[in-house]
């Protein structure tokens, strides 16, 4: 999975990257966070009004056929 985050986002969210082990540790949030998917119109409006917007794009490639309940 290839993911790109900005350094400001990584620092703000206290993410730990271990390049040698090729791991990324996301600590559990102290408070319950709400996340939602936004349509492109909502993203454009948020960017235009200079709100803080964090986006994540990820892809997952399976080497073998897997059932959804086993993932």
Secondary structure, DSSP 8 states (H G I E B T S, - for coil): ------HHHHHHTT-EEETTTTEEE----SS--------HHHHHHHHHTT------------SS---GGG-
